[in-house]
């Protein structure tokens, strides 16, 4: 499927503004070309099969199209897209558990159990072997996986995550601390 | 974090997106655009209704 190459030079943020302004569905194809592989692979990380990852990807792109007007440029567009993708995938994985990421009250209440998780040196995580890291990540809950990917793979700052997940600073730090502790625990279990 | 980040290593062997995916996505977007333009679903819950409708339609096709 061809898309207009004259838009290829546009920065993501300018392209999005143009799509929102003109509601030109074909322009969305340019955005698709830029993000399809990353989004598909991120969805695959939460899916049980390639077919499921394909369905998730298709749904994420529709969701993205409908949510584009809500992008306000407070973070990089790529960070916003990946956050939207993780949020969609986590809600999909947890759809039967009534543990939607959008439930801010529940997430804020988690701050209380901070003491239950040991502080993990970030350097220990960044020295992990990638093959073992992949297996340890697969063993984590979807929401722990999502926040670790946002922070360490997509390089979102704590402030970005606050904005993207509509959480306070302490809640973000708590969730990161908990996810790091669980990751190290899983990693150490592996041979 | 810039010297060697194992999370970045995970992205080095990416799966290829099935070529037919773009056609499917663009078909969804065209339908969404049409429905939004018609304005019949321009209530506060319009986008959510639209996503559900398209998903149900796709599942019926499968």
gemmi code that builds the backbone of each chain (N, CA, C; Angstrom):
import gemmi

chains = {
    "A": [
        ("UNK", (0.842, -1.192, 0.000), (0.000, 0.000, 0.000), (0.882, 1.248, 0.000)),
        ("UNK", (0.699, 2.129, -0.977), (1.537, 3.318, -1.119), (1.044, 4.449, -0.224)),
        ("UNK", (1.979, 5.243, 0.266), (1.607, 6.453, 0.981), (2.402, 7.604, 0.393)),
        ("UNK", (1.939, 8.826, 0.659), (2.557, 10.004, 0.077), (3.951, 10.233, 0.649)),
        ("UNK", (4.994, 10.150, -0.199), (6.365, 10.268, 0.291), (6.741, 11.692, 0.676)),
        ("UNK", (5.909, 12.667, 0.263), (6.254, 14.051, 0.589), (6.156, 14.318, 2.084)),
        ("UNK", (5.561, 13.444, 2.829), (5.445, 13.612, 4.272), (6.538, 12.869, 5.037)),
        ("UNK", (7.380, 12.149, 4.307), (8.382, 11.321, 4.969), (9.361, 12.131, 5.813)),
        ("UNK", (9.619, 13.381, 5.397), (10.608, 14.199, 6.108), (10.049, 14.815, 7.380)),
        ("UNK", (8.728, 14.802, 7.550), (8.113, 15.471, 8.699), (8.452, 14.756, 10.002)),
        ("UNK", (8.710, 15.552, 11.046), (8.880, 14.979, 12.382), (7.547, 14.362, 12.811)),
        ("UNK", (7.633, 13.363, 13.674), (6.410, 12.685, 14.136), (5.358, 13.685, 14.618)),
        ("UNK", (5.807, 14.630, 15.437), (4.871, 15.572, 16.058), (4.146, 16.410, 14.994)),
        ("UNK", (4.880, 16.805, 13.941), (4.263, 17.603, 12.868), (3.308, 16.739, 12.039)),
        ("UNK", (3.722, 15.502, 11.822), (2.871, 14.575, 11.067), (1.556, 14.333, 11.812)),
        ("UNK", (1.654, 14.136, 13.109), (0.451, 13.899, 13.920), (-0.459, 15.119, 13.874)),
        ("UNK", (0.135, 16.303, 13.998), (-0.674, 17.526, 13.948), (-1.417, 17.613, 12.617)),
        ("UNK", (-0.753, 17.220, 11.538), (-1.372, 17.264, 10.217), (-2.494, 16.230, 10.096)),
        ("UNK", (-2.261, 15.042, 10.652), (-3.310, 13.999, 10.608), (-4.534, 14.458, 11.387)),
        ("UNK", (-4.289, 15.036, 12.571), (-5.412, 15.487, 13.405), (-6.156, 16.638, 12.725)),
        ("UNK", (-5.372, 17.551, 12.122), (-5.994, 18.709, 11.467), (-6.829, 18.288, 10.263)),
        ("UNK", (-6.225, 17.443, 9.411), (-6.883, 17.118, 8.134), (-7.756, 15.864, 8.220)),
        ("UNK", (-7.545, 15.079, 9.281), (-8.214, 13.772, 9.418), (-8.018, 12.953, 8.141)),
        ("UNK", (-6.833, 13.089, 7.577), (-6.501, 12.364, 6.349), (-6.032, 10.953, 6.711)),
        ("UNK", (-6.881, 9.978, 6.412), (-6.567, 8.603, 6.800), (-5.313, 8.085, 6.088)),
        ("UNK", (-5.073, 8.567, 4.867), (-3.895, 8.078, 4.143), (-2.591, 8.513, 4.810)),
        ("UNK", (-2.613, 9.707, 5.395), (-1.416, 10.170, 6.112), (-1.079, 9.263, 7.284)),
        ("UNK", (-2.117, 8.646, 7.817), (-1.889, 7.724, 8.925), (-1.000, 6.569, 8.472)),
        ("UNK", (-1.015, 6.290, 7.178), (-0.152, 5.237, 6.630), (1.327, 5.533, 6.831)),
        ("UNK", (1.678, 6.822, 6.795), (3.075, 7.213, 7.028), (3.458, 6.880, 8.466)),
        ("UNK", (2.543, 7.200, 9.369), (2.782, 6.899, 10.782), (2.869, 5.385, 10.995)),
        ("UNK", (2.002, 4.660, 10.297), (2.035, 3.197, 10.381), (3.414, 2.679, 9.972)),
        ("UNK", (3.923, 3.189, 8.844), (5.221, 2.712, 8.360), (6.330, 2.961, 9.378)),
        ("UNK", (6.227, 4.073, 10.088), (7.274, 4.403, 11.065), (7.227, 3.519, 12.299)),
        ("UNK", (6.021, 3.102, 12.695), (5.878, 2.451, 14.008), (5.425, 0.994, 13.960)),
        ("UNK", (5.053, 0.494, 12.802), (4.452, -0.846, 12.752), (5.357, -1.917, 13.362)),
        ("UNK", (6.640, -1.911, 12.991), (7.484, -3.007, 13.458), (7.694, -2.962, 14.967)),
        ("UNK", (7.931, -1.763, 15.496), (8.129, -1.647, 16.947), (6.848, -2.035, 17.698)),
        ("UNK", (5.705, -1.526, 17.223), (4.446, -1.813, 17.918), (4.127, -3.308, 17.833)),
        ("UNK", (4.348, -3.881, 16.660), (4.072, -5.312, 16.500), (4.934, -6.137, 17.462)),
        ("UNK", (6.199, -5.794, 17.564), (7.085, -6.548, 18.441), (6.770, -6.316, 19.921)),
        ("UNK", (6.350, -5.104, 20.252), (5.956, -4.844, 21.636), (4.689, -5.654, 21.963)),
        ("UNK", (3.745, -5.696, 21.023), (2.532, -6.500, 21.237), (2.885, -7.982, 21.359)),
        ("UNK", (3.841, -8.406, 20.548), (4.243, -9.820, 20.585), (4.778, -10.189, 21.973)),
        ("UNK", (5.409, -9.240, 22.630), (5.934, -9.470, 23.979), (4.848, -9.731, 25.012)),
        ("UNK", (3.607, -9.365, 24.689), (2.502, -9.571, 25.632), (1.533, -10.648, 25.139)),
        ("UNK", (1.778, -11.155, 23.937), (0.834, -12.108, 23.330), (1.340, -13.538, 23.472)),
        ("UNK", (0.446, -14.487, 23.221), (0.829, -15.904, 23.310), (1.152, -16.500, 21.953)),
        ("UNK", (0.909, -15.736, 20.901), (1.179, -16.246, 19.560), (1.327, -15.076, 18.598)),
        ("UNK", (1.836, -15.370, 17.415), (1.950, -14.306, 16.403), (0.563, -13.836, 15.964)),
        ("UNK", (-0.387, -14.771, 15.890), (-1.744, -14.388, 15.475), (-2.349, -13.412, 16.484)),
        ("UNK", (-2.130, -13.696, 17.770), (-2.652, -12.811, 18.811), (-1.956, -11.447, 18.746)),
        ("UNK", (-0.652, -11.465, 18.480), (0.098, -10.213, 18.355), (-0.418, -9.396, 17.172)),
        ("UNK", (-0.806, -10.072, 16.099), (-1.341, -9.362, 14.928), (-2.676, -8.692, 15.258)),
        ("UNK", (-3.543, -9.428, 15.965), (-4.828, -8.839, 16.366), (-4.613, -7.641, 17.279)),
        ("UNK", (-3.693, -7.811, 18.242), (-3.405, -6.720, 19.186), (-2.874, -5.499, 18.441)),
        ("UNK", (-1.968, -5.732, 17.510), (-1.378, -4.630, 16.748), (-2.447, -3.875, 15.978)),
        ("UNK", (-3.332, -4.625, 15.344), (-4.417, -3.999, 14.573), (-5.289, -3.135, 15.497)),
        ("UNK", (-5.592, -3.670, 16.674), (-6.414, -2.921, 17.628), (-5.677, -1.694, 18.159)),
        ("UNK", (-4.374, -1.845, 18.393), (-3.583, -0.713, 18.898), (-3.584, 0.429, 17.891)),
        ("UNK", (-3.437, 0.100, 16.609), (-3.416, 1.170, 15.600), (-4.766, 1.873, 15.491)),
        ("UNK", (-5.847, 1.141, 15.613), (-7.161, 1.785, 15.598), (-7.301, 2.701, 16.819)),
        ("UNK", (-6.893, 2.169, 17.977), (-6.939, 2.940, 19.220), (-6.078, 4.208, 19.085)),
        ("UNK", (-4.909, 4.029, 18.473), (-3.990, 5.156, 18.274), (-4.645, 6.238, 17.409)),
        ("UNK", (-5.278, 5.817, 16.319), (-5.932, 6.778, 15.425), (-6.974, 7.601, 16.186)),
        ("UNK", (-7.745, 6.907, 17.018), (-8.814, 7.596, 17.745), (-8.274, 8.476, 18.868)),
        ("UNK", (-7.096, 8.115, 19.387), (-6.518, 8.871, 20.513), (-5.562, 9.980, 20.067)),
        ("UNK", (-5.211, 10.014, 18.794), (-4.226, 10.995, 18.332), (-4.531, 12.436, 18.769)),
        ("UNK", (-5.806, 12.859, 18.722), (-6.078, 14.249, 19.136), (-5.711, 14.532, 20.593)),
        ("UNK", (-5.567, 13.485, 21.400), (-5.243, 13.724, 22.818), (-3.737, 13.826, 23.056)),
        ("UNK", (-2.921, 13.659, 21.988), (-1.473, 13.836, 22.159), (-1.175, 15.328, 22.268)),
        ("UNK", (-0.618, 15.721, 23.413), (-0.386, 17.151, 23.667), (1.084, 17.538, 23.593)),
        ("UNK", (1.937, 16.595, 23.239), (3.351, 16.937, 23.096), (4.099, 17.102, 24.396)),
        ("UNK", (3.565, 16.553, 25.486), (4.254, 16.697, 26.776), (5.393, 15.696, 26.928)),
        ("UNK", (5.404, 14.678, 26.057), (6.543, 13.752, 25.996), (6.832, 13.561, 24.508)),
        ("UNK", (7.945, 12.859, 24.220), (8.198, 12.552, 22.812), (7.025, 11.728, 22.281)),
        ("UNK", (6.729, 11.861, 20.999), (5.605, 11.107, 20.449), (5.857, 9.606, 20.567)),
        ("UNK", (7.091, 9.185, 20.313), (7.390, 7.749, 20.381), (7.095, 7.209, 21.782)),
        ("UNK", (7.476, 7.957, 22.810), (7.221, 7.515, 24.187), (5.727, 7.399, 24.426)),
        ("UNK", (4.985, 8.372, 23.920), (3.528, 8.369, 24.078), (2.912, 7.145, 23.377)),
        ("UNK", (3.385, 6.859, 22.172), (2.855, 5.718, 21.413), (3.150, 4.398, 22.137)),
        ("UNK", (4.375, 4.255, 22.631), (4.722, 3.000, 23.298), (3.945, 2.848, 24.600)),
        ("UNK", (3.743, 3.964, 25.290), (2.956, 3.908, 26.514), (1.519, 3.478, 26.210)),
        ("UNK", (0.959, 4.055, 25.150), (-0.400, 3.680, 24.734), (-0.451, 2.187, 24.376)),
        ("UNK", (0.604, 1.719, 23.710), (0.666, 0.302, 23.312), (0.714, -0.606, 24.550)),
        ("UNK", (1.598, -0.265, 25.497), (1.701, -1.083, 26.714), (0.387, -1.074, 27.482)),
        ("UNK", (-0.201, 0.117, 27.600), (-1.454, 0.241, 28.336), (-2.519, -0.658, 27.720)),
        ("UNK", (-2.584, -0.643, 26.395), (-3.560, -1.468, 25.677), (-3.270, -2.952, 25.925)),
        ("UNK", (-1.992, -3.324, 25.823), (-1.613, -4.737, 25.995), (-1.843, -5.215, 27.427)),
        ("UNK", (-1.492, -4.365, 28.398), (-1.681, -4.759, 29.802), (-3.166, -4.943, 30.084)),
        ("UNK", (-3.983, -4.028, 29.607), (-5.425, -4.172, 29.807), (-5.955, -5.432, 29.119)),
        ("UNK", (-5.381, -5.758, 27.973), (-5.782, -6.976, 27.266), (-5.408, -8.217, 28.088)),
        ("UNK", (-4.165, -8.244, 28.565), (-3.699, -9.396, 29.349), (-4.509, -9.532, 30.638)),
        ("UNK", (-4.817, -8.383, 31.244), (-5.514, -8.395, 32.539), (-7.025, -8.268, 32.400)),
        ("UNK", (-7.542, -8.486, 31.190), (-8.958, -8.176, 30.948), (-9.900, -8.979, 31.846)),
        ("UNK", (-9.445, -10.128, 32.298), (-10.304, -10.934, 33.162), (-9.977, -10.757, 34.638)),
        ("UNK", (-8.975, -9.956, 34.910), (-8.546, -9.835, 36.312), (-9.057, -8.554, 36.962)),
        ("UNK", (-9.752, -7.736, 36.184), (-10.246, -6.456, 36.705), (-9.107, -5.643, 37.287)),
        ("UNK", (-7.966, -5.676, 36.580), (-6.817, -4.920, 37.072), (-6.363, -3.930, 36.004)),
        ("UNK", (-7.269, -3.121, 35.575), (-6.952, -2.180, 34.518), (-5.959, -1.127, 35.022)),
        ("UNK", (-5.015, -0.784, 34.144), (-4.033, 0.225, 34.516), (-4.672, 1.591, 34.763)),
        ("UNK", (-5.850, 1.787, 34.195), (-6.482, 3.088, 34.332), (-7.056, 3.321, 35.727)),
        ("UNK", (-7.047, 2.298, 36.567), (-7.618, 2.441, 37.887), (-6.640, 3.140, 38.816)),
        ("UNK", (-6.674, 4.446, 38.776), (-5.676, 5.225, 39.499), (-5.762, 5.017, 41.013)),
        ("UNK", (-6.963, 4.898, 41.524), (-7.110, 4.767, 42.981), (-6.398, 3.532, 43.496)),
        ("UNK", (-6.551, 2.427, 42.781), (-5.908, 1.184, 43.204), (-4.400, 1.343, 43.154)),
        ("UNK", (-3.924, 1.985, 42.085), (-2.473, 2.106, 41.918), (-1.871, 3.022, 42.971)),
        ("UNK", (-2.566, 4.090, 43.296), (-2.053, 4.990, 44.326), (-2.005, 4.268, 45.674)),
        ("UNK", (-2.944, 3.358, 45.904), (-2.985, 2.635, 47.166), (-1.802, 1.691, 47.316)),
        ("UNK", (-1.155, 1.365, 46.194), (-0.028, 0.429, 46.248), (1.180, 1.020, 46.961)),
        ("UNK", (1.192, 2.342, 47.099), (2.354, 2.996, 47.689), (2.641, 2.431, 49.078)),
        ("UNK", (1.605, 2.029, 49.770), (1.747, 1.545, 51.137), (2.646, 0.339, 51.298)),
        ("UNK", (2.780, -0.493, 50.267), (3.569, -1.714, 50.448), (5.010, -1.573, 49.962)),
        ("UNK", (5.498, -0.354, 49.912), (6.836, -0.084, 49.418), (7.910, -0.868, 50.165)),
        ("UNK", (7.737, -0.973, 51.489), (8.765, -1.615, 52.311), (8.925, -3.096, 51.974)),
        ("UNK", (7.915, -3.674, 51.320), (7.971, -5.108, 51.031), (8.983, -5.454, 49.943)),
        ("UNK", (9.458, -4.448, 49.207), (10.368, -4.717, 48.092), (11.734, -4.087, 48.335)),
        ("UNK", (12.792, -4.878, 48.213), (14.129, -4.332, 48.460), (14.555, -3.368, 47.351)),
        ("UNK", (15.366, -2.422, 47.726), (15.913, -1.481, 46.739), (16.924, -2.230, 45.878)),
        ("UNK", (16.800, -2.089, 44.560), (17.719, -2.767, 43.646), (18.579, -1.723, 42.952)),
        ("UNK", (19.874, -1.964, 42.923), (20.777, -1.044, 42.233), (20.506, -1.129, 40.726)),
        ("UNK", (20.246, 0.021, 40.123), (19.949, 0.049, 38.689), (21.080, -0.585, 37.866)),
        ("UNK", (22.302, -0.417, 38.351), (23.461, -0.962, 37.624), (23.363, -2.482, 37.500)),
        ("UNK", (22.785, -3.117, 38.512), (22.636, -4.577, 38.469), (21.723, -4.985, 37.305)),
        ("UNK", (20.693, -4.198, 37.085), (19.760, -4.494, 35.980), (20.443, -4.260, 34.629)),
        ("UNK", (21.189, -3.184, 34.553), (21.808, -2.836, 33.273), (23.001, -3.738, 32.934)),
        ("UNK", (23.411, -4.561, 33.891), (24.481, -5.520, 33.617), (23.940, -6.917, 33.301)),
        ("UNK", (22.632, -7.047, 33.259), (22.040, -8.366, 32.993), (22.349, -8.823, 31.571)),
        ("UNK", (22.382, -10.144, 31.390), (22.542, -10.715, 30.041), (21.193, -10.638, 29.344)),
        ("UNK", (21.199, -10.192, 28.091), (19.920, -9.921, 27.427), (19.070, -11.186, 27.240)),
        ("UNK", (19.723, -12.341, 27.015), (18.921, -13.561, 26.827), (18.204, -13.954, 28.124)),
        ("UNK", (18.916, -13.825, 29.239), (18.284, -14.132, 30.531), (17.273, -13.058, 30.918)),
        ("UNK", (17.587, -11.820, 30.575), (16.664, -10.718, 30.854), (15.320, -10.974, 30.160)),
        ("UNK", (15.377, -11.440, 28.913), (14.143, -11.705, 28.160), (13.300, -12.746, 28.884)),
        ("UNK", (13.965, -13.782, 29.403), (13.216, -14.838, 30.101), (12.664, -14.334, 31.436)),
        ("UNK", (13.455, -13.532, 32.137), (12.988, -12.978, 33.420), (11.812, -12.030, 33.198)),
        ("UNK", (11.895, -11.232, 32.148), (10.797, -10.299, 31.834), (9.508, -11.063, 31.525)),
        ("UNK", (9.656, -12.183, 30.809), (8.470, -12.965, 30.424), (7.745, -13.523, 31.647)),
        ("UNK", (8.477, -13.667, 32.740), (7.874, -14.237, 33.949), (7.181, -13.177, 34.807)),
        ("UNK", (7.340, -11.905, 34.450), (6.748, -10.830, 35.257), (5.286, -10.585, 34.895)),
        ("UNK", (4.581, -9.936, 35.825), (3.227, -9.470, 35.534), (3.313, -8.435, 34.402)),
        ("UNK", (2.247, -8.347, 33.609), (2.268, -7.462, 32.435), (2.531, -6.002, 32.811)),
        ("UNK", (1.962, -5.539, 33.924), (2.158, -4.117, 34.247), (3.582, -3.830, 34.722)),
        ("UNK", (4.227, -4.804, 35.377), (5.634, -4.625, 35.762), (6.518, -4.584, 34.506)),
        ("UNK", (6.216, -5.484, 33.568), (6.972, -5.532, 32.314), (6.845, -4.184, 31.583)),
        ("UNK", (5.614, -3.674, 31.543), (5.352, -2.436, 30.796), (6.146, -1.261, 31.347)),
        ("UNK", (6.167, -1.111, 32.663), (6.841, 0.069, 33.221), (8.361, -0.053, 33.078)),
        ("UNK", (8.879, -1.278, 33.142), (10.324, -1.472, 32.943), (10.713, -1.177, 31.494)),
        ("UNK", (9.887, -1.614, 30.560), (10.175, -1.339, 29.144), (10.121, 0.168, 28.853)),
        ("UNK", (9.114, 0.817, 29.427), (9.013, 2.271, 29.225), (10.259, 2.979, 29.734)),
        ("UNK", (10.723, 2.567, 30.915), (11.860, 3.255, 31.536), (13.182, 2.905, 30.859)),
        ("UNK", (13.432, 1.622, 30.645), (14.780, 1.212, 30.231), (14.926, 0.948, 28.732)),
        ("UNK", (13.834, 0.615, 28.054), (13.950, 0.395, 26.618), (13.560, 1.665, 25.847)),
        ("UNK", (12.511, 2.321, 26.303), (12.026, 3.505, 25.585), (12.549, 4.802, 26.206)),
        ("UNK", (13.297, 4.673, 27.280), (13.985, 5.801, 27.921), (13.039, 6.915, 28.357)),
        ("UNK", (11.881, 6.521, 28.882), (10.964, 7.520, 29.441), (11.480, 7.921, 30.819)),
        ("UNK", (11.379, 9.207, 31.128), (11.790, 9.673, 32.452), (10.672, 9.401, 33.456)),
        ("UNK", (10.991, 9.537, 34.748), (9.950, 9.381, 35.773), (8.833, 10.395, 35.514)),
        ("UNK", (9.233, 11.592, 35.124), (8.231, 12.630, 34.852), (7.342, 12.245, 33.664)),
        ("UNK", (7.965, 11.682, 32.625), (7.180, 11.202, 31.468), (6.153, 10.161, 31.928)),
        ("UNK", (6.637, 9.221, 32.747), (5.761, 8.122, 33.174), (4.615, 8.659, 34.037)),
        ("UNK", (4.933, 9.643, 34.871), (3.879, 10.291, 35.675), (2.785, 10.819, 34.757)),
        ("UNK", (3.223, 11.526, 33.734), (2.287, 12.147, 32.797), (1.495, 11.091, 32.024)),
        ("UNK", (2.229, 10.088, 31.530), (1.611, 9.088, 30.663), (0.657, 8.172, 31.416)),
        ("UNK", (0.994, 7.879, 32.680), (0.171, 6.938, 33.431), (-0.743, 7.644, 34.426)),
        ("UNK", (-0.687, 8.976, 34.420), (-1.531, 9.762, 35.315), (-1.328, 9.346, 36.772)),
        ("UNK", (-0.064, 9.295, 37.158), (0.300, 8.897, 38.522), (1.151, 9.978, 39.157)),
        ("UNK", (1.212, 9.962, 40.486), (2.105, 10.870, 41.192), (3.531, 10.339, 41.155)),
        ("UNK", (4.489, 11.208, 41.500), (5.899, 10.829, 41.456), (6.192, 9.638, 42.372)),
        ("UNK", (5.638, 9.675, 43.588), (5.925, 8.587, 44.533), (5.355, 7.260, 44.037)),
        ("UNK", (4.203, 7.319, 43.376), (3.594, 6.083, 42.863), (4.442, 5.500, 41.730)),
        ("UNK", (4.963, 6.368, 40.874), (5.812, 5.889, 39.774), (7.083, 5.255, 40.334)),
        ("UNK", (7.715, 5.953, 41.278), (8.952, 5.426, 41.860), (8.706, 4.100, 42.573)),
        ("UNK", (7.571, 4.009, 43.231), (7.214, 2.765, 43.924), (7.025, 1.619, 42.928)),
        ("UNK", (6.322, 1.919, 41.854), (6.075, 0.868, 40.853), (7.371, 0.432, 40.184)),
        ("UNK", (8.258, 1.383, 39.938), (9.554, 1.036, 39.345), (10.377, 0.198, 40.323)),
        ("UNK", (10.375, 0.609, 41.582), (11.133, -0.124, 42.599), (10.619, -1.570, 42.704)),
        ("UNK", (9.316, -1.704, 42.733), (8.715, -3.035, 42.838), (9.031, -3.881, 41.599)),
        ("UNK", (8.921, -3.275, 40.427), (9.179, -4.016, 39.185), (10.647, -4.439, 39.100)),
        ("UNK", (11.551, -3.546, 39.508), (12.986, -3.899, 39.495), (13.261, -5.049, 40.448)),
        ("UNK", (12.647, -4.988, 41.640), (12.872, -6.054, 42.635), (12.366, -7.396, 42.107)),
        ("UNK", (11.202, -7.378, 41.479), (10.645, -8.630, 40.936), (11.498, -9.151, 39.782)),
        ("UNK", (12.000, -8.226, 38.983), (12.840, -8.638, 37.854), (14.113, -9.326, 38.350)),
        ("UNK", (14.753, -8.722, 39.327), (15.993, -9.306, 39.862), (15.698, -10.669, 40.488)),
        ("UNK", (14.571, -10.761, 41.167), (14.193, -12.042, 41.787), (14.037, -13.127, 40.716)),
        ("UNK", (13.351, -12.794, 39.637), (13.167, -13.764, 38.550), (14.497, -14.102, 37.883)),
        ("UNK", (15.299, -13.084, 37.681), (16.589, -13.268, 36.999), (17.490, -14.219, 37.792)),
        ("UNK", (17.488, -14.031, 39.114), (18.359, -14.872, 39.953), (17.900, -16.326, 40.007)),
        ("UNK", (16.627, -16.550, 39.731), (16.104, -17.935, 39.728), (16.586, -18.709, 38.508)),
        ("UNK", (16.942, -17.968, 37.448), (17.292, -18.634, 36.185), (18.697, -19.230, 36.235)),
        ("UNK", (18.904, -20.363, 35.562), (20.240, -20.985, 35.560), (21.249, -20.158, 34.769)),
    ],
    "B": [
        ("UNK", (23.696, 4.574, 31.285), (22.723, 3.698, 30.629), (23.042, 3.585, 29.141)),
        ("UNK", (23.885, 4.487, 28.628), (24.102, 4.512, 27.187), (25.134, 3.480, 26.730)),
        ("UNK", (26.019, 2.989, 27.649), (27.087, 2.127, 27.172), (26.579, 0.767, 26.666)),
        ("UNK", (25.863, 0.003, 27.515), (25.306, -1.251, 27.022), (24.057, -1.577, 27.832)),
        ("UNK", (22.950, -1.314, 27.221), (21.680, -1.495, 27.905), (21.043, -2.786, 27.389)),
        ("UNK", (20.895, -3.802, 28.258), (20.347, -5.082, 27.769), (18.907, -4.975, 27.251)),
        ("UNK", (18.173, -3.969, 27.723), (16.812, -3.779, 27.210), (16.843, -3.374, 25.733)),
        ("UNK", (17.878, -2.621, 25.373), (18.031, -2.234, 23.966), (18.444, -3.445, 23.114)),
        ("UNK", (19.231, -4.329, 23.738), (19.655, -5.553, 23.022), (18.437, -6.384, 22.610)),
        ("UNK", (17.400, -6.347, 23.443), (16.189, -7.137, 23.155), (15.527, -6.704, 21.844)),
        ("UNK", (15.813, -5.482, 21.424), (15.172, -4.967, 20.210), (15.994, -5.227, 18.951)),
        ("UNK", (17.084, -5.957, 19.097), (17.959, -6.142, 17.929), (17.466, -7.204, 16.961)),
        ("UNK", (16.641, -8.111, 17.449), (16.111, -9.139, 16.529), (14.591, -9.019, 16.476)),
        ("UNK", (14.133, -8.050, 15.716), (12.697, -7.792, 15.632), (12.023, -8.693, 14.595)),
        ("UNK", (10.814, -9.122, 14.918), (10.015, -9.883, 13.946), (9.531, -8.945, 12.847)),
        ("UNK", (9.418, -9.475, 11.651), (8.864, -8.688, 10.546), (7.339, -8.637, 10.666)),
        ("UNK", (6.773, -7.497, 10.347), (5.321, -7.361, 10.384), (4.737, -8.040, 9.148)),
        ("UNK", (3.703, -8.855, 9.318), (3.087, -9.476, 8.132), (2.650, -8.397, 7.140)),
        ("UNK", (2.962, -8.558, 5.860), (2.668, -7.500, 4.884), (1.190, -7.134, 4.782)),
        ("UNK", (0.321, -8.097, 5.056), (-1.114, -7.805, 4.928), (-1.645, -6.937, 6.085)),
        ("UNK", (-0.821, -6.736, 7.094), (-1.259, -5.970, 8.271), (-1.646, -4.532, 7.910)),
        ("UNK", (-0.864, -3.917, 7.049), (-1.136, -2.504, 6.732), (-2.507, -2.343, 6.085)),
        ("UNK", (-2.829, -3.259, 5.179), (-4.140, -3.220, 4.518), (-5.263, -3.291, 5.562)),
        ("UNK", (-5.099, -4.188, 6.524), (-6.133, -4.357, 7.556), (-6.257, -3.093, 8.407)),
        ("UNK", (-5.100, -2.551, 8.809), (-5.121, -1.348, 9.647), (-5.751, -0.183, 8.893)),
        ("UNK", (-5.347, -0.005, 7.650), (-5.861, 1.135, 6.893), (-7.355, 0.984, 6.597)),
        ("UNK", (-7.807, -0.256, 6.477), (-9.235, -0.494, 6.294), (-10.007, -0.076, 7.553)),
        ("UNK", (-9.462, -0.433, 8.721), (-10.082, -0.008, 9.991), (-10.126, 1.513, 10.086)),
        ("UNK", (-9.012, 2.137, 9.708), (-8.920, 3.594, 9.836), (-9.914, 4.280, 8.888)),
        ("UNK", (-10.025, 3.735, 7.669), (-10.970, 4.316, 6.708), (-12.398, 4.214, 7.238)),
        ("UNK", (-12.713, 3.069, 7.825), (-14.060, 2.887, 8.384), (-14.278, 3.855, 9.551)),
        ("UNK", (-13.261, 3.962, 10.404), (-13.368, 4.859, 11.558), (-13.581, 6.300, 11.090)),
        ("UNK", (-12.786, 6.672, 10.109), (-12.882, 8.034, 9.581), (-14.271, 8.288, 9.007)),
        ("UNK", (-14.787, 7.317, 8.258), (-16.112, 7.461, 7.656), (-17.176, 7.623, 8.732)),
        ("UNK", (-17.088, 6.762, 9.740), (-18.112, 6.801, 10.794), (-18.032, 8.098, 11.589)),
        ("UNK", (-16.807, 8.558, 11.830), (-16.659, 9.825, 12.557), (-17.202, 10.973, 11.720)),
        ("UNK", (-16.927, 10.909, 10.394), (-17.406, 11.962, 9.510), (-18.929, 11.990, 9.452)),
        ("UNK", (-19.510, 10.844, 9.418), (-20.976, 10.798, 9.380), (-21.542, 11.453, 10.644)),
        ("UNK", (-20.795, 11.295, 11.706), (-21.183, 11.996, 12.921), (-22.236, 11.300, 13.744)),
        ("UNK", (-22.579, 10.079, 13.335), (-23.624, 9.397, 14.089), (-23.137, 8.917, 15.452)),
        ("UNK", (-21.803, 8.811, 15.579), (-21.280, 8.309, 16.852), (-20.544, 9.392, 17.627)),
        ("UNK", (-20.857, 10.659, 17.320), (-20.124, 11.738, 17.975), (-20.700, 12.065, 19.358)),
        ("UNK", (-20.899, 11.053, 20.139), (-21.279, 11.273, 21.533), (-20.013, 11.133, 22.348)),
        ("UNK", (-20.084, 11.334, 23.670), (-18.870, 11.249, 24.478), (-18.281, 9.852, 24.440)),
        ("UNK", (-19.120, 8.832, 24.154), (-18.609, 7.473, 24.132), (-18.365, 6.981, 22.711)),
        ("UNK", (-18.362, 7.895, 21.741), (-18.216, 7.526, 20.344), (-17.015, 6.659, 20.025)),
        ("UNK", (-15.787, 7.104, 20.360), (-14.609, 6.307, 20.015), (-14.633, 4.896, 20.592)),
        ("UNK", (-15.095, 4.749, 21.839), (-15.140, 3.417, 22.456), (-16.130, 2.523, 21.709)),
        ("UNK", (-17.299, 3.090, 21.370), (-18.304, 2.321, 20.632), (-17.753, 1.877, 19.290)),
        ("UNK", (-17.008, 2.788, 18.669), (-16.447, 2.503, 17.350), (-15.439, 1.353, 17.419)),
        ("UNK", (-14.572, 1.379, 18.422), (-13.588, 0.308, 18.560), (-14.278, -1.037, 18.750)),
        ("UNK", (-15.311, -1.031, 19.605), (-16.025, -2.288, 19.860), (-16.709, -2.792, 18.600)),
        ("UNK", (-17.321, -1.886, 17.857), (-18.019, -2.279, 16.627), (-17.053, -2.903, 15.631)),
        ("UNK", (-15.898, -2.239, 15.447), (-14.924, -2.753, 14.481), (-14.353, -4.097, 14.915)),
        ("UNK", (-14.110, -4.245, 16.216), (-13.576, -5.520, 16.705), (-14.574, -6.658, 16.487)),
        ("UNK", (-15.852, -6.367, 16.802), (-16.884, -7.395, 16.625), (-16.993, -7.781, 15.158)),
        ("UNK", (-16.925, -6.761, 14.298), (-17.039, -7.020, 12.859), (-15.900, -7.913, 12.393)),
        ("UNK", (-14.699, -7.631, 12.897), (-13.525, -8.417, 12.488), (-13.647, -9.860, 12.981)),
        ("UNK", (-14.127, -10.014, 14.227), (-14.248, -11.364, 14.786), (-15.246, -12.181, 13.994)),
        ("UNK", (-16.325, -11.526, 13.519), (-17.309, -12.244, 12.707), (-16.670, -12.730, 11.420)),
        ("UNK", (-15.820, -11.885, 10.828), (-15.128, -12.256, 9.582), (-14.254, -13.467, 9.812)),
        ("UNK", (-13.512, -13.486, 10.973), (-12.592, -14.593, 11.284), (-13.401, -15.860, 11.478)),
    ],
}
model = gemmi.Model(1)
for chain_id, residues in chains.items():
    chain = gemmi.Chain(chain_id)
    for i, (resn, *xyz) in enumerate(residues, 1):
        res = gemmi.Residue()
        res.name, res.seqid = resn, gemmi.SeqId(i, " ")
        for name, pos in zip(("N", "CA", "C"), xyz):
            atom = gemmi.Atom()
            atom.name, atom.element = name, gemmi.Element(name[0])
            atom.pos, atom.b_iso = gemmi.Position(*pos), 0.0
            res.add_atom(atom)
        chain.add_residue(res)
    model.add_chain(chain)
structure = gemmi.Structure()
structure.add_model(model)
structure.setup_entities()
